[in-house]
Amino acid sequence: MKINSIYISAFGGIKNLKLDFNNGFNVILGDNENGKSTVMAFIKMMFYGSDRGSSQIAKNIRKKSAPWDGSAMAGSIDFEHS
């Protein structure tokens, strides 16, 4: 599988972010607290979903990643498989 691009409309503190990936190895690099882990959480949630189990924010990705402005989580991933 190859991820071509992702678009995050609203997820955690990220709004309107488009990342295009090149063939081969890609690196997401940035200072602390700039959204690298949030991008990874978005990708994981898009492919695998999330449990609604825990009521604790730190253990529940849906609550932890809710857009800070109260809008609905939204985005897309363009990928190809074989």
VOVEX-847734 format. One record per residue (C-alpha): y, z, x; residue number from 0; residue in one letter. Coordinates in steps of 0.001 Angstrom, whole numbers, always signed. Each point is the difference from the previous one (the first is absolute). Example, Ala and Ser with C-alpha at 12.3 -4.5 7.8 and 13.67 -1.06 7.14 Angstrom:
BEGIN
[[-4500, +7800, +12300], 0, A]
[[+3440, -660, +1370], 1, S]
REM end
This chain:
BEGIN
[[+0, +0, +0], 0, M]
[[+3524, -759, +1146], 1, K]
[[+3183, +1447, -1473], 2, I]
[[+2694, -2693, +40], 3, N]
[[+2860, +2063, -1408], 4, S]
[[+879, +3034, -2050], 5, I]
[[+2910, +603, -2321], 6, Y]
[[+930, +3535, -992], 7, I]
[[+2331, +53, -2961], 8, S]
[[-55, +3805, -270], 9, A]
[[-2358, +2442, +1727], 10, F]
[[+1051, +3370, +1384], 11, G]
[[+3315, -447, +1792], 12, G]
[[-490, -3761, +438], 13, I]
[[+1788, -2487, -2264], 14, K]
[[-102, -3820, +233], 15, N]
[[-1867, -376, +3294], 16, L]
[[-1810, -3234, +938], 17, K]
[[-2196, -122, +3089], 18, L]
[[-1576, -3248, +1197], 19, D]
[[-2964, +296, +2351], 20, F]
[[-950, -2451, +2743], 21, N]
[[-3499, -1153, +920], 22, N]
[[-1691, +2419, +2352], 23, G]
[[+1132, +3545, +710], 24, F]
[[+3105, +1428, -1701], 25, N]
[[+1740, +3293, +747], 26, V]
[[+2261, +1999, -2287], 27, I]
[[+2405, +1854, +2269], 28, L]
[[+2914, +2277, -768], 29, G]
[[+1579, +3394, +454], 30, D]
[[-1376, +3079, -1738], 31, N]
[[+675, +206, -3744], 32, E]
[[+705, -3740, -343], 33, N]
[[-2919, -870, -2306], 34, G]
[[-2902, -1076, +2232], 35, K]
[[-2451, +2372, -1697], 36, S]
[[+1451, -890, -3393], 37, T]
[[-764, -3695, +647], 38, V]
[[-3562, +930, +941], 39, M]
[[-348, +2203, -3110], 40, A]
[[+1258, -2917, -2130], 41, F]
[[-2617, -2361, +1464], 42, I]
[[-2771, +2574, -473], 43, K]
[[+1029, +715, -3584], 44, M]
[[+218, -3711, -872], 45, M]
[[-3558, -650, +1205], 46, F]
[[-1719, +3274, -905], 47, Y]
[[+2106, +1696, -2688], 48, G]
[[+380, +3765, +28], 49, S]
[[-1461, +3116, -1526], 50, D]
[[+2050, +1868, -2529], 51, R]
[[-1881, +3202, +818], 52, G]
[[+2304, +2387, +1800], 53, S]
[[+3181, +1351, -1503], 54, S]
[[+1338, +772, +3493], 55, Q]
[[+2465, -2662, +1137], 56, I]
[[-1284, -1, +3607], 57, A]
[[-3561, -781, -1178], 58, K]
[[+834, -2497, -2758], 59, N]
[[+1159, -3421, +1301], 60, I]
[[+1358, -986, -3429], 61, R]
[[+2343, +2974, -70], 62, K]
[[+797, -143, +3725], 63, K]
[[+860, -3701, -134], 64, S]
[[+1913, -70, -3269], 65, A]
[[+3293, -1850, +559], 66, P]
[[+2745, +2454, +828], 67, W]
[[+2362, -1535, -2564], 68, D]
[[-2477, +521, -2855], 69, G]
[[-834, -3695, -488], 70, S]
[[-3576, -1225, -447], 71, A]
[[-2159, -735, +3046], 72, M]
[[-242, -3745, +509], 73, A]
[[-852, -2580, +2613], 74, G]
[[-2470, -2678, +1033], 75, S]
[[-2260, -1076, +2842], 76, I]
[[-743, -3617, +913], 77, D]
[[-3364, -164, +1767], 78, F]
[[-2865, -2374, +607], 79, E]
[[-3700, +592, +248], 80, H]
[[-2314, -2584, +1582], 81, S]
REM end
